[in-house]
């Protein structure tokens, strides 16, 4: 069996697992019929669309399957940053000390999923909105910009999120 065929089988299996997890999340049913139908539908959709979900050149196993023990840490850190930023933004609005700026910076994340999670997390955090993501380059609107230096701004905006995402997705 050729390596491209083996990789296609792995991509179908991973896509099926993700689709089935979504099936379980949306149906919430663990009946035998529902589970069977979920597996069959997930497999059929995966066979038809696995090229859309996982690019053929994305060969790193770690970039497709997260390390779940870091997922809890990431979720807790994200919730803390959202909580902390909410109060900081309230104070900025009350005091009128905002200095909006669009900043550009690069991320060291290699996985597309990790980059998308970083951009989404930046947008979820009050005071920042990810405007554009192009490969490893992010454009972010920052409500209280303290610097215009790209590397320093990136470190201030992402904080530890990027470090944990690197451990989560490899």
ZAMIZA-632864 format. One record per residue: x, y, z of N, C-alpha, C in turn; residue number from 1. Coordinates in nm, 4 decimals, always signed. Layout:
ZAMIZA-632864
- X	Y	Z	X	Y	Z	X	Y	Z	NUM $
...
END
This chain:
ZAMIZA-632864
- +0.0846	-0.1169	+0.0000	+0.0000	+0.0000	+0.0000	+0.0899	+0.1241	+0.0000	1 $
- +0.0569	+0.2195	-0.0871	+0.1362	+0.3422	-0.0977	+0.1145	+0.4309	+0.0243	2 $
- +0.2117	+0.5155	+0.0518	+0.2014	+0.6029	+0.1690	+0.0892	+0.7052	+0.1524	3 $
- +0.0619	+0.7482	+0.0286	-0.0475	+0.8433	+0.0079	-0.1830	+0.7787	+0.0385	4 $
- -0.1968	+0.6492	+0.0087	-0.3203	+0.5777	+0.0405	-0.3354	+0.5616	+0.1915	5 $
- -0.2252	+0.5291	+0.2590	-0.2294	+0.5173	+0.4050	-0.2677	+0.6506	+0.4680	6 $
- -0.2107	+0.7593	+0.4181	-0.2401	+0.8914	+0.4728	-0.3858	+0.9293	+0.4455	7 $
- -0.4399	+0.8899	+0.3321	-0.5809	+0.9171	+0.3028	-0.6713	+0.8415	+0.4006	8 $
- -0.6350	+0.7190	+0.4332	-0.7131	+0.6401	+0.5291	-0.7080	+0.7056	+0.6669	9 $
- -0.5903	+0.7514	+0.7075	-0.5765	+0.8194	+0.8371	-0.6605	+0.9464	+0.8379	10 $
- -0.6585	+1.0222	+0.7290	-0.7366	+1.1461	+0.7215	-0.8859	+1.1171	+0.7289	11 $
- -0.9318	+1.0102	+0.6647	-1.0730	+0.9712	+0.6719	-1.1088	+0.9317	+0.8144	12 $
- -1.0223	+0.8573	+0.8817	-1.0500	+0.8144	+1.0195	-1.0564	+0.9337	+1.1140	13 $
- -0.9631	+1.0258	+1.1016	-0.9628	+1.1434	+1.1895	-1.0867	+1.2290	+1.1633	14 $
- -1.1192	+1.2500	+1.0358	-1.2381	+1.3285	+1.0007	-1.3642	+1.2616	+1.0533	15 $
- -1.3717	+1.1292	+1.0425	-1.4873	+1.0553	+1.0946	-1.5003	+1.0742	+1.2453	16 $
- -1.3895	+1.0674	+1.3162	-1.3934	+1.0846	+1.4616	-1.4419	+1.2243	+1.4998	17 $
- -1.3914	+1.3265	+1.4320	-1.4357	+1.4624	+1.4620	-1.5835	+1.4815	+1.4286	18 $
- -1.6279	+1.4278	+1.3159	-1.7686	+1.4405	+1.2790	-1.8588	+1.3642	+1.3755	19 $
- -1.8136	+1.2472	+1.4185	-1.8935	+1.1697	+1.5134	-1.9013	+1.2401	+1.6492	20 $
- -1.7906	+1.3047	+1.6900	-1.7945	+1.3826	+1.8149	-1.8954	+1.4963	+1.8023	21 $
- -1.8999	+1.5598	+1.6864	-2.0003	+1.6631	+1.6630	-2.1411	+1.6056	+1.6650	22 $
- -2.1586	+1.4867	+1.6095	-2.2885	+1.4190	+1.6102	-2.3347	+1.3965	+1.7543	23 $
- -2.2443	+1.3450	+1.8363	-2.2798	+1.3206	+1.9765	-2.3114	+1.4500	+2.0496	24 $
- -2.2372	+1.5543	+2.0181	-2.2598	+1.6829	+2.0832	-2.3965	+1.7394	+2.0468	25 $
- -2.4347	+1.7289	+1.9203	-2.5610	+1.7879	+1.8764	-2.6828	+1.7015	+1.9073	26 $
- -2.6686	+1.5699	+1.8991	-2.7850	+1.4857	+1.9264	-2.8027	+1.4603	+2.0749	27 $
- -2.6933	+1.4397	+2.1458	-2.7022	+1.4121	+2.2886	-2.7646	+1.2778	+2.3206	28 $
- -2.7761	+1.1932	+2.2218	-2.8408	+1.0631	+2.2398	-2.7373	+0.9523	+2.2312	29 $
- -2.7463	+0.8566	+2.3237	-2.6554	+0.7436	+2.3232	-2.7302	+0.6125	+2.2979	30 $
- -2.8455	+0.6222	+2.2302	-2.9180	+0.5017	+2.1905	-2.8370	+0.4278	+2.0853	31 $
- -2.8557	+0.2978	+2.0796	-2.7822	+0.2163	+1.9841	-2.8084	+0.2600	+1.8400	32 $
- -2.9344	+0.2905	+1.8085	-2.9690	+0.3320	+1.6723	-2.9047	+0.4667	+1.6375	33 $
- -2.9067	+0.5587	+1.7322	-2.8491	+0.6903	+1.7098	-2.6975	+0.6814	+1.6915	34 $
- -2.6320	+0.5999	+1.7726	-2.4872	+0.5828	+1.7597	-2.4508	+0.5204	+1.6254	35 $
- -2.5278	+0.4172	+1.5850	-2.5019	+0.3524	+1.4560	-2.5213	+0.4503	+1.3407	36 $
- -2.6320	+0.5240	+1.3439	-2.6585	+0.6223	+1.2397	-2.5509	+0.7305	+1.2381	37 $
- -2.5038	+0.7716	+1.3552	-2.3987	+0.8720	+1.3638	-2.2686	+0.8245	+1.3023	38 $
- -2.2313	+0.7003	+1.3296	-2.1080	+0.6449	+1.2731	-2.1195	+0.6346	+1.1212	39 $
- -2.2332	+0.5848	+1.0734	-2.2520	+0.5686	+0.9292	-2.2500	+0.7041	+0.8581	40 $
- -2.3244	+0.7999	+0.9108	-2.3288	+0.9329	+0.8479	-2.1927	+1.0013	+0.8547	41 $
- -2.1249	+0.9892	+0.9671	-1.9929	+1.0508	+0.9806	-1.8941	+0.9900	+0.8824	42 $
- -1.8996	+0.8580	+0.8663	-1.8095	+0.7909	+0.7731	-1.8397	+0.8314	+0.6290	43 $
- -1.9673	+0.8386	+0.5936	-2.0023	+0.8794	+0.4569	-1.9589	+1.0219	+0.4274	44 $
- -1.9840	+1.1119	+0.5190	-1.9428	+1.2511	+0.4986	-1.7908	+1.2607	+0.4946	45 $
- -1.7218	+1.1849	+0.5799	-1.5756	+1.1873	+0.5812	-1.5181	+1.1348	+0.4500	46 $
- -1.5779	+1.0294	+0.3959	-1.5294	+0.9758	+0.2685	-1.5444	+1.0765	+0.1548	47 $
- -1.6497	+1.1565	+0.1610	-1.6739	+1.2532	+0.0547	-1.5965	+1.3835	+0.0718	48 $
- -1.5632	+1.4184	+0.1953	-1.5099	+1.5535	+0.2185	-1.3792	+1.5593	+0.2965	49 $
- -1.3084	+1.4482	+0.3162	-1.1892	+1.4533	+0.4005	-1.0821	+1.5459	+0.3435	50 $
- -1.0788	+1.5654	+0.2126	-0.9823	+1.6590	+0.1532	-1.0085	+1.8024	+0.1966	51 $
- -1.1324	+1.8351	+0.2231	-1.1659	+1.9708	+0.2670	-1.1281	+1.9940	+0.4122	52 $
- -1.1334	+1.8897	+0.4944	-1.1053	+1.9045	+0.6362	-0.9563	+1.8995	+0.6673	53 $
- -0.8860	+1.8065	+0.6093	-0.7441	+1.7885	+0.6388	-0.6663	+1.7917	+0.5076	54 $
- -0.5796	+1.8889	+0.4958	-0.4998	+1.9054	+0.3747	-0.4005	+1.7901	+0.3641	55 $
- -0.3740	+1.7466	+0.2428	-0.2864	+1.6320	+0.2224	-0.1447	+1.6578	+0.2729	56 $
- -0.1007	+1.7831	+0.2673	+0.0353	+1.8135	+0.3108	+0.0467	+1.8295	+0.4616	57 $
- -0.0635	+1.8294	+0.5340	-0.0628	+1.8417	+0.6801	-0.0355	+1.7040	+0.7371	58 $
- +0.0925	+1.6710	+0.7496	+0.1285	+1.5340	+0.7847	+0.1628	+1.5149	+0.9308	59 $
- +0.1727	+1.6208	+1.0072	+0.2099	+1.6057	+1.1476	+0.0892	+1.5596	+1.2279	60 $
- +0.0995	+1.4447	+1.2906	-0.0099	+1.3898	+1.3693	-0.0464	+1.4845	+1.4831	61 $
- +0.0544	+1.5490	+1.5428	+0.0292	+1.6385	+1.6554	-0.0492	+1.7627	+1.6159	62 $
- -0.0447	+1.7997	+1.4896	-0.1202	+1.9178	+1.4485	-0.2669	+1.8858	+1.4226	63 $
- -0.3036	+1.7585	+1.4228	-0.4416	+1.7186	+1.3979	-0.5142	+1.6715	+1.5231	64 $
- -0.4419	+1.6146	+1.6161	-0.5033	+1.5623	+1.7376	-0.4433	+1.6390	+1.8561	65 $
- -0.5252	+1.7112	+1.9294	-0.4709	+1.7925	+2.0401	-0.4287	+1.7073	+2.1586	66 $
- -0.3398	+1.7630	+2.2378	-0.3027	+1.7019	+2.3655	-0.4025	+1.7543	+2.4677	67 $
- -0.4968	+1.6703	+2.5036	-0.6112	+1.7143	+2.5830	-0.5748	+1.7624	+2.7227	68 $
- -0.4654	+1.7157	+2.7787	-0.4305	+1.7612	+2.9132	-0.3921	+1.9096	+2.9132	69 $
- -0.3536	+1.9659	+2.7970	-0.3273	+2.1097	+2.7876	-0.4546	+2.1868	+2.7545	70 $
- -0.5582	+2.1178	+2.7085	-0.6838	+2.1845	+2.6738	-0.7508	+2.2502	+2.7930	71 $
- -0.7493	+2.1829	+2.9075	-0.8069	+2.2408	+3.0289	-0.7312	+2.3651	+3.0728	72 $
- -0.5985	+2.3596	+3.0644	-0.5171	+2.4765	+3.1001	-0.5486	+2.5936	+3.0084	73 $
- -0.5643	+2.5631	+2.8800	-0.5930	+2.6699	+2.7839	-0.7297	+2.7319	+2.8120	74 $
- -0.8282	+2.6488	+2.8394	-0.9621	+2.6993	+2.8674	-0.9636	+2.7866	+2.9922	75 $
- -0.8956	+2.7434	+3.0966	-0.8891	+2.8229	+3.2201	-0.8170	+2.9556	+3.1968	76 $
- -0.7064	+2.9520	+3.1229	-0.6327	+3.0753	+3.0941	-0.7169	+3.1701	+3.0098	77 $
- -0.7869	+3.1173	+2.9107	-0.8714	+3.2005	+2.8262	-0.9840	+3.2652	+2.9072	78 $
- -1.0485	+3.1873	+2.9925	-1.1544	+3.2433	+3.0767	-1.0998	+3.3510	+3.1704	79 $
- -0.9804	+3.3293	+3.2249	-0.9196	+3.4295	+3.3112	-0.8888	+3.5580	+3.2335	80 $
- -0.8357	+3.5437	+3.1115	-0.8049	+3.6626	+3.0306	-0.9324	+3.7384	+2.9929	81 $
- -1.0398	+3.6664	+2.9635	-1.1668	+3.7318	+2.9308	-1.2186	+3.8068	+3.0532	82 $
- -1.2139	+3.7437	+3.1684	-1.2586	+3.8057	+3.2936	-1.1748	+3.9294	+3.3254	83 $
- -1.0448	+3.9160	+3.3187	-0.9529	+4.0250	+3.3488	-0.9701	+4.1402	+3.2498	84 $
- -0.9815	+4.1088	+3.1226	-0.9949	+4.2120	+3.0199	-1.1285	+4.2846	+3.0284	85 $
- -1.2309	+4.2165	+3.0758	-1.3612	+4.2817	+3.0901	-1.3534	+4.3979	+3.1879	86 $
- -1.2895	+4.3755	+3.3013	-1.2753	+4.4820	+3.3993	-1.1810	+4.5911	+3.3491	87 $
- -1.0744	+4.5511	+3.2805	-0.9817	+4.6510	+3.2265	-1.0518	+4.7384	+3.1221	88 $
- -1.1335	+4.6777	+3.0371	-1.2064	+4.7553	+2.9353	-1.3111	+4.8458	+2.9985	89 $
- -1.3757	+4.7996	+3.1041	-1.4725	+4.8849	+3.1738	-1.4027	+5.0081	+3.2300	90 $
- -1.2847	+4.9881	+3.2886	-1.2103	+5.1015	+3.3430	-1.1637	+5.1956	+3.2313	91 $
- -1.1204	+5.1401	+3.1203	-1.0761	+5.2219	+3.0066	-1.1912	+5.3067	+2.9549	92 $
- -1.3092	+5.2510	+2.9461	-1.4247	+5.3254	+2.8963	-1.4680	+5.4339	+2.9953	93 $
- -1.4654	+5.4026	+3.1237	-1.5056	+5.5003	+3.2252	-1.4046	+5.6145	+3.2336	94 $
- -1.2768	+5.5801	+3.2307	-1.1733	+5.6826	+3.2454	-1.1411	+5.7535	+3.1141	95 $
- -1.1806	+5.6969	+3.0025	-1.1530	+5.7579	+2.8721	-1.0067	+5.7497	+2.8315	96 $
- -0.9363	+5.6503	+2.8822	-0.7931	+5.6386	+2.8533	-0.7620	+5.5404	+2.7408	97 $
- -0.8523	+5.5276	+2.6466	-0.8272	+5.4319	+2.5387	-0.7406	+5.4954	+2.4298	98 $
- -0.6563	+5.4104	+2.3700	-0.5700	+5.4497	+2.2586	-0.5782	+5.3392	+2.1528	99 $
- -0.6805	+5.3436	+2.0702	-0.6966	+5.2353	+1.9722	-0.5868	+5.2390	+1.8662	100 $
- -0.5454	+5.1200	+1.8256	-0.4419	+5.1080	+1.7235	-0.4528	+4.9708	+1.6585	101 $
- -0.4186	+4.9650	+1.5339	-0.4096	+4.8370	+1.4633	-0.2638	+4.7943	+1.4662	102 $
- -0.2396	+4.6757	+1.5185	-0.1029	+4.6246	+1.5295	-0.0888	+4.4980	+1.4459	103 $
- +0.0312	+4.4781	+1.3967	+0.0648	+4.3610	+1.3157	+0.1714	+4.2829	+1.3910	104 $
- +0.1562	+4.1518	+1.3973	+0.2615	+4.0692	+1.4578	+0.2539	+3.9289	+1.4012	105 $
- +0.3609	+3.8562	+1.4228	+0.3703	+3.7183	+1.3756	+0.3550	+3.6230	+1.4927	106 $
- +0.3049	+3.5058	+1.4615	+0.2931	+3.4006	+1.5610	+0.3869	+3.2867	+1.5230	107 $
- +0.4301	+3.2124	+1.6221	+0.5187	+3.0988	+1.5944	+0.4426	+2.9677	+1.5820	108 $
- +0.3112	+2.9752	+1.5871	+0.2308	+2.8531	+1.5759	+0.2385	+2.7992	+1.4340	109 $
- +0.2542	+2.6682	+1.4212	+0.2678	+2.6070	+1.2889	+0.1369	+2.5502	+1.2355	110 $
- +0.0521	+2.5048	+1.3242	-0.0723	+2.4401	+1.2850	-0.1786	+2.5447	+1.2500	111 $
- -0.2526	+2.5183	+1.1435	-0.3619	+2.6083	+1.1048	-0.4699	+2.6138	+1.2120	112 $
- -0.4957	+2.5006	+1.2760	-0.5979	+2.4958	+1.3808	-0.5548	+2.5814	+1.4993	113 $
- -0.4283	+2.5724	+1.5363	-0.3782	+2.6513	+1.6496	-0.3840	+2.8004	+1.6177	114 $
- -0.3494	+2.8377	+1.4944	-0.3562	+2.9798	+1.4553	-0.4996	+3.0302	+1.4588	115 $
- -0.5924	+2.9486	+1.4103	-0.7333	+2.9881	+1.4119	-0.7839	+3.0016	+1.5552	116 $
- -0.7419	+2.9109	+1.6437	-0.7818	+2.9213	+1.7843	-0.7240	+3.0466	+1.8486	117 $
- -0.6007	+3.0822	+1.8133	-0.5403	+3.2032	+1.8678	-0.6167	+3.3269	+1.8220	118 $
- -0.6481	+3.3337	+1.6933	-0.7227	+3.4492	+1.6415	-0.8612	+3.4583	+1.7047	119 $
- -0.9265	+3.3458	+1.7231	-1.0581	+3.3443	+1.7867	-1.0481	+3.3856	+1.9331	120 $
- -0.9460	+3.3391	+2.0014	-0.9270	+3.3754	+2.1417	-0.8980	+3.5239	+2.1566	121 $
- -0.8224	+3.5799	+2.0647	-0.7949	+3.7239	+2.0669	-0.9249	+3.8010	+2.0493	122 $
- -1.0086	+3.7552	+1.9587	-1.1363	+3.8228	+1.9352	-1.2308	+3.8084	+2.0539	123 $
- -1.2274	+3.6942	+2.1221	-1.3128	+3.6740	+2.2390	-1.2728	+3.7628	+2.3564	124 $
- -1.1460	+3.7978	+2.3630	-1.0972	+3.8798	+2.4735	-1.1391	+4.0249	+2.4508	125 $
- -1.2080	+4.0862	+2.5462	-1.2526	+4.2254	+2.5289	-1.1352	+4.3213	+2.5056	126 $
- -1.1536	+4.4122	+2.4112	-1.0517	+4.5122	+2.3814	-0.9644	+4.4780	+2.2634	127 $
- -0.9760	+4.3560	+2.2116	-0.8965	+4.3159	+2.0960	-0.9862	+4.2436	+1.9956	128 $
- -0.9590	+4.2676	+1.8690	-1.0314	+4.1991	+1.7623	-0.9303	+4.1592	+1.6560	129 $
- -0.9254	+4.0314	+1.6224	-0.8383	+3.9846	+1.5146	-0.9039	+4.0220	+1.3822	130 $
- -0.8374	+4.1072	+1.3060	-0.8939	+4.1545	+1.1806	-0.8567	+4.0662	+1.0624	131 $
- -0.7342	+4.0170	+1.0626	-0.6878	+3.9374	+0.9496	-0.5825	+3.8388	+0.9964	132 $
- -0.5847	+3.7202	+0.9356	-0.4842	+3.6193	+0.9636	-0.4355	+3.5656	+0.8305	133 $
- -0.3062	+3.5794	+0.8056	-0.2474	+3.5319	+0.6810	-0.1242	+3.4503	+0.7163	134 $
- -0.1356	+3.3182	+0.7056	-0.0305	+3.2261	+0.7477	+0.0076	+3.2542	+0.8924	135 $
- +0.1267	+3.3070	+0.9176	+0.1680	+3.3324	+1.0560	+0.1587	+3.4801	+1.0932	136 $
- +0.0951	+3.5598	+1.0136	+0.0842	+3.7034	+1.0358	-0.0570	+3.7387	+1.0810	137 $
- -0.0673	+3.8097	+1.1945	-0.1969	+3.8508	+1.2478	-0.2072	+4.0025	+1.2504	138 $
- -0.3247	+4.0537	+1.2154	-0.3554	+4.1959	+1.2251	-0.4664	+4.2085	+1.3286	139 $
- -0.4399	+4.2874	+1.4331	-0.5313	+4.2951	+1.5464	-0.5616	+4.4408	+1.5785	140 $
- -0.6894	+4.4715	+1.6038	-0.7279	+4.6029	+1.6548	-0.7233	+4.5929	+1.8063	141 $
- -0.6455	+4.6837	+1.8667	-0.6200	+4.6802	+2.0102	-0.6693	+4.8105	+2.0696	142 $
- -0.7569	+4.8049	+2.1670	-0.8208	+4.9241	+2.2224	-0.7267	+5.0101	+2.3051	143 $
- -0.6395	+4.9484	+2.3814	-0.5459	+5.0263	+2.4623	-0.4034	+4.9845	+2.4274	144 $
- -0.3581	+5.0321	+2.3145	-0.2244	+4.9972	+2.2678	-0.1204	+5.0697	+2.3515	145 $
- -0.0301	+4.9943	+2.4078	+0.0767	+5.0536	+2.4862	+0.2072	+5.0596	+2.4084	146 $
- +0.2108	+4.9934	+2.2945	+0.3304	+4.9941	+2.2115	+0.2913	+4.9744	+2.0657	147 $
- +0.3768	+5.0191	+1.9770	+0.3542	+4.9935	+1.8346	+0.4561	+4.8940	+1.7809	148 $
- +0.5503	+4.8519	+1.8641	+0.6501	+4.7533	+1.8242	+0.5807	+4.6188	+1.8067	149 $
- +0.5935	+4.5595	+1.6899	+0.5136	+4.4418	+1.6566	+0.5395	+4.3228	+1.7486	150 $
- +0.6637	+4.2925	+1.7768	+0.6929	+4.1754	+1.8598	+0.6430	+4.1957	+2.0028	151 $
- +0.6648	+4.3134	+2.0565	+0.6198	+4.3428	+2.1929	+0.4663	+4.3444	+2.2002	152 $
- +0.4022	+4.4028	+2.0989	+0.2552	+4.4052	+2.0959	+0.1998	+4.2630	+2.0888	153 $
- +0.2603	+4.1784	+2.0075	+0.2166	+4.0398	+1.9982	+0.2301	+3.9669	+2.1297	154 $
- +0.3400	+3.9926	+2.2007	+0.3603	+3.9282	+2.3305	+0.2577	+3.9775	+2.4321	155 $
- +0.2250	+4.1062	+2.4287	+0.1267	+4.1594	+2.5226	-0.0145	+4.1095	+2.4923	156 $
- -0.0480	+4.0991	+2.3665	-0.1837	+4.0570	+2.3289	-0.2040	+3.9079	+2.3526	157 $
- -0.1110	+3.8266	+2.3087	-0.1300	+3.6819	+2.3202	-0.0978	+3.6296	+2.4587	158 $
- -0.0037	+3.6920	+2.5272	+0.0325	+3.6452	+2.6606	+0.0776	+3.5004	+2.6576	159 $
- +0.0229	+3.4204	+2.7461	+0.0581	+3.2780	+2.7524	-0.0284	+3.1922	+2.6612	160 $
- -0.1267	+3.2518	+2.5952	-0.2151	+3.1727	+2.5084	-0.1360	+3.1019	+2.3989	161 $
- -0.0423	+3.1733	+2.3384	+0.0352	+3.1139	+2.2301	+0.1213	+2.9983	+2.2802	162 $
- +0.1785	+3.0119	+2.3981	+0.2624	+2.9052	+2.4535	+0.1814	+2.7784	+2.4785	163 $
- +0.0638	+2.7954	+2.5369	-0.0185	+2.6777	+2.5657	-0.0740	+2.6173	+2.4370	164 $
- -0.1097	+2.7023	+2.3397	-0.1566	+2.6488	+2.2115	-0.0464	+2.5698	+2.1417	165 $
- +0.0778	+2.6115	+2.1556	+0.1895	+2.5380	+2.0956	+0.2007	+2.3997	+2.1596	166 $
- +0.1755	+2.3928	+2.2893	+0.1792	+2.2625	+2.3573	+0.0553	+2.1793	+2.3269	167 $
- -0.0577	+2.2456	+2.3090	-0.1832	+2.1756	+2.2822	-0.1842	+2.1133	+2.1435	168 $
- -0.1422	+2.1876	+2.0418	-0.1496	+2.1404	+1.9039	-0.0141	+2.1051	+1.8451	169 $
- +0.0930	+2.1157	+1.9211	+0.2248	+2.0770	+1.8715	+0.2957	+2.1805	+1.7918	170 $
END
